Each structure stands twice: as structure tokens, then as C-alpha cells.
């Protein structure tokens, strides 16, 4: 078990299993980390086993639309939905731009459709290569979506769109916010759990690592 301890002036210790399998403990000075680990050992072993399973899935290809496409190396990036293949060019930036264009074509109609249903008016829609979250909504009403969304099954992308549009009404995660989300995406709790799994899959996927770092 790889353990990392962060000493912070927090009131309560926090225990987290990172996608790479590192166990991260955030605790105040003097806190007994060993006792915390022993107390939660069963839970930790379960999470680490789950990550091991997800790692095997993550290494089976390039995730697009919840499936794993065969990777072909070529001069120009291209996604072949019919044949479930993706051509990766030598330059990661070119690949990311290709994926952004594809995702934008899928997301914009979805955003427009749900915005009308939910009675909200988003500002600009951006597709970015982010390392921390699937999407966000700015105070100005602009929506930011992560290019990593292209990896998700379409129904999970739909949830992310509903979630961010709901922030145009409520810039928080209040009860009213979740009631609005649930009105248009009733199974949002299951979607949130699935999103955590897919985030781990993308983090472990060797091709997305390459896109993030520009390294093979």
C-alpha cells in the first residue's frame, strides 16, 4: 500500500484513495495515522481492489462513448466510430483538438435542448482539457466542459450537462439544486457513482496520460 500523508491544520482527518492507488491521508500534526489506516483497512483494501479492476479495463484501448477503441498510429488524428478505431498522431495537441471538435458537435445540441427544457440561458460553451473535473459553470453563466467527457457513455455526458445547467439557477449544491437536477435526470445519484469510476479509468488510461503529459 502506497501511503502519502499531508499535514494540514484540518479539524478532522481525511482518507482518500487516489486513482493511481496511492492512499492519501490529510491530517493535523500529531494525528495517529497508523490507527486510522488500521481502522479502515477493510475499506481501503476494497477500494484498491476496485482500482486494480479498473486499471485492467483502462488499459484495453482508448475510451470513447463508454467503449474502448483500438488505437492506430498515423499522421493525422481521426475517430472512426463505425470501426471503433482512433488514429493518434505524434502531436498530443492535435489529438486533443480533434477530440474537442467531435465533443463540441455532440454537446452543443444537448446543451441547447436541456437549456430550453430547464428554462435557463447559458452564455458561452467552452471545451477545455482539464485535470480536475468534468465541467463547471462560471458566475457569468459560461459553461466549461472537459474534453475527457468524450470517454463517457452518452447518458453520463447528459448528466454532466444537466448538472452544469442547473448551476445557472443555483450556484451551489443545495437541496433545491439537487431537486432541479433530479427533475431532469432522476437517476443522478447512480450517475455520480459511475462518473467516479470513469474518472479513475481516464486517469489510468495510458493514452489519456500521454495526452495530459505529452509523453508516451
Rosetta blueprint (number, residue, H / E / L):
1 X L
2 X L
3 X E
4 X E
5 X E
6 X E
7 X E
8 X L
9 X L
10 X L
11 X L
12 X L
13 X L
14 X E
15 X E
16 X E
17 X E
18 X L
19 X L
20 X L
21 X L
22 X L
23 X E
24 X E
25 X E
26 X E
27 X E
28 X L
29 X L
30 X L
31 X L
32 X L
33 X H
34 X H
35 X H
36 X H
37 X H
38 X H
39 X H
40 X L
41 X H
42 X H
43 X H
44 X H
45 X H
46 X H
47 X H
48 X H
49 X H
50 X H
51 X H
52 X H
53 X H
54 X H
55 X H
56 X H
57 X H
58 X H
59 X L
60 X L
61 X L
62 X E
63 X E
64 X E
65 X L
66 X L
67 X E
68 X E
69 X E
70 X E
71 X E
72 X E
73 X E
74 X L
75 X L
76 X L
77 X L
78 X E
79 X E
80 X E
81 X L
82 X L
83 X L
84 X L
85 X E
86 X E
87 X E
88 X E
89 X L
90 X L
91 X L
92 X H
93 X H
94 X H
95 X H
96 X H
97 X H
98 X H
99 X H
100 X H
101 X H
102 X H
103 X H
104 X H
105 X H
106 X H
107 X H
108 X H
109 X H
110 X H
111 X H
112 X H
113 X H
114 X H
115 X H
116 X H
117 X H
118 X H
119 X L
120 X L
121 X L
122 X L
123 X L
124 X L
125 X E
126 X E
127 X E
128 X E
129 X L
130 X L
131 X L
132 X L
133 X L
134 X L
135 X E
136 X E
137 X E
138 X L
139 X L
140 X L
141 X L
142 X L
143 X E
144 X E
145 X E
146 X E
147 X H
148 X H
149 X H
150 X H
151 X H
152 X L
153 X L
154 X H
155 X H
156 X H
157 X H
158 X H
159 X H
160 X H
161 X H
162 X H
163 X H
164 X H
165 X H
166 X H
167 X L
168 X L
169 X L
170 X L
171 X L
172 X L
173 X L
174 X L
175 X H
176 X H
177 X H
178 X H
179 X H
180 X H
181 X H
182 X H
183 X H
184 X H
185 X L
186 X L
187 X L
188 X H
189 X H
190 X H
191 X H
192 X H
193 X H
194 X H
195 X H
196 X H
197 X H
198 X H
199 X H
200 X H
201 X H
202 X H
203 X H
204 X H
205 X L
206 X H
207 X H
208 X H
209 X H
210 X H
211 X H
212 X H
213 X H
214 X L
215 X L
216 X L
